[in-house]
Amino acid sequence: MIRRLFYMALGAYLATWAQRRLRALKPDHLARRAADQVRGFADDVRDQASHRETELRARFGLDTVSSTQTHLPPNVRDGR
């Protein structure tokens, strides 16, 4: 009797676990999770690019537009 009750409870647990795992594999859930990961990656890339740009601007003294114009010869345009 106890053995049957144990196996019945084990079966119910495994069935619930399997349903949850299968529900997590639905296409809409996978798409949402992938979109969140891509969005997080893009945010990380933007943060790192901004940080690196700040480092380079500080290193080369490019904090103001007037400082970039003084380093260029008079006949060279700066791309604006």
PyMOL commands that set and color helices and strands:
alter all, ss='L'
color gray80, all
select helices_A, chain A and resi 2-24+27-60+65-71
alter helices_A, ss='H'
color red, helices_A
deselect
rebuild
show_as cartoon
